[in-house]
Amino acid sequence: MNIREWKEKLEGPTLDGKLHELYGALADENKKRYEEVLDLFGEQYGDSDKIRLFSAPGRTEIGGNHTDHQNGRVLAASVNLDTIAAAAPIEEPVIRVFSKGHTPAEIDIRDLSVREDQKNSSHALLRGVVDGFAKLGCKLGGMEIAVTSSVLSGSGISSSAAYEVLLGNIINNLYFDESVDAVKIAQIGQYAENVHFGKPSGLLDQMASSVGNILTIDFKDTEKPVVKKLDIDFDKFGLALCIVNSGADHVDLTDEYAAIPREDKAVCDVFGKNVLREITIEDLARELPRVREQAGDRAALRALHFLQDNDRVTKQVEALEAGDIDTFLTLVNESGLSSWLYLQNIVPCGAIKHQEMAVALAVSKCLLGKRGASRVHGGGFAGTIQAFVPKDMLDDFKKGVDAALGEGSCQELSIRPVGGTEIR
């Protein structure tokens, strides 16, 4: 369909069910976003009668902080903030992406080699996703894509994973007859991030964005992760899921993130293992002097965090399925404390004047008192924290956060039941 036809369809009732599934009460508001991305496509490329619309959500990690890259367990959810696109095939062997607020990206699909000069860029993510599909035998073609996002870069809701999953869905639908499933799209996104972008991330972000809903994932076998969706409604427990913006951005923190798997590997080397999932807490205790000597104290503490938080995910899932919300919240707080004390992904190394994440956590803890829970989620060091706020405290919590950290710093999220998808 062309731009006019899409706008007429958006104005009618045809897509109401799909958009309500994605956005709930905010469906009408998000219709306007799709109209805006269509306008953006027209401004950049002109009209086309082959335009298609796509969406991929941001994610929030609920349990298992930095456990995925050590073949651990996670508990995560897709949220109602997303990255959307208008895309159309073209005859030229190039893919062009214009993302509002970002430098335009363009690649030649005949050259998908890793480019060192494009590491840490949107070009790298684009090239990596396309390369991932090429390696599966996808007969690629050119595309023009316009993108807008409510998943702000550096917000901690994983804008990069949403972007990768969005691109994966576009290629899968336009050029691969929907041949791969949501798990494979996530794995392609991780490949793009690890190999082309240069960030040694795990698979949690891409899986939560691609699969959707609340899910627990066991990465013991990374080629065939065990995914289980959970039927959980936090609203029924009287809880609001919020994110609090610390005010610090993830830009230039790749070295901080890379240090975590690097130090985890140093611990593994002591035991002759590949990942921390292959050792036990008893192993760590028995060999602690040797681990401290060979890998260092921070590495030892980070290994302790993994071993405890990995087990904690299982307990969180059991508590949620049993309806034991008090135990669940206790475990969320324990995970956050472990990240702060052992994983140490709250304050960038050497930072003194700027400790925004620590301040955001302190503010949330003070406002919640002995109720609810709050923790770092995702990579840490910057971006947002997560808070489970009792509904009867929500207004005061938002006011307190905004007064301390700035207007609009607290945002309530809802769980999105659908991952990456085409709008049709």
Buried (B, 14 or more C-beta within 10 A) or exposed (E): BBBEEBBEBBEEEEBEEBBBEBBBEBBEEBBEBBBBBBBBBBEBBEEBEEBBBBBBBBBBBBBBBBBBBBBBBBBBBBBBBBBBBBBBBBEEEBBBBBBEEBEEBEBEBEEBEBBEEBBBBBBBBBBBBBBBBBEEEBEBBBBBBBBBBBBBBBBBBBBBBBBBBBBBBBBBBBBBEEEBEBBBBBBBBBBBBBBBBBBBBBBBBBBBBBBBBBBBBBBEEBEEBEBEEBEBEBEEBEBBBBBBBBBBBBEEBBEBBBBBBEBBBBBBEBBEBEBBBBBEBEBBEEBBEEBBEBBBEBBBBBBBBBBBBBBBBBBBBEBBBEEBBEBBBBBBBBBBEBBBEBBBBBBBEEBEEBBBBBBBBEBBBEBBEEBBBBBBBBBBBBBBBBBBBBEEBBEEBBEBBBEBBEEEBBBBBBBBBBBBBBBE
